[in-house]
Amino acid sequence: MQSALKNIVDKRLAWVIILTFTFLISVPPQARAVLVESYTSDGQTISQRAEDLGAVRNMLEQEVVVQRLADYGYSKEEALAKVELASDEQIHQLASLSDNLAAGADGLGVIVTLLVIVLLIVFILKLNDNEIVIR
């Protein structure tokens, strides 16, 4: 039994294994570090939310949007306060719609602009728990 064990574990093989593991342990692995963006609960990055908020703010700067909000009795500051309370998904939806807006665009651009304005107003009215009645 001992001769079989001796054949399996040779002293030279044991020393090679010990020296190899000693060498591998003594060489530190290369460390790498990067900054990782924070994610919100729905998978968006924090910087993406900031970009979306910027796009919505730019949309609220347009004269047509400000006038429509004034028609419904809201100031631009009240609208911005309500947008800040919105979820990431809602802000992203408004921002993606506002990305399609182009000054001086064709008829499709006007339709998209009006759609965005209507969605923004409906969104703000819903946040204030107002009912929307269409007759």
ABEGO torsion letter per residue (X at the ends): XAAAAAAABBAAAAAAAAAAAAAAAABBBBBBBBBBBBBBAAGBBAAAAAAAAAAAAAAAABAAAAAAAAAAGBBAAAAAAAAAABBAAAAAAAAAAAAABBBGBBAAAAAAAAAAAAAAAAAAAAAAGBBBBBX
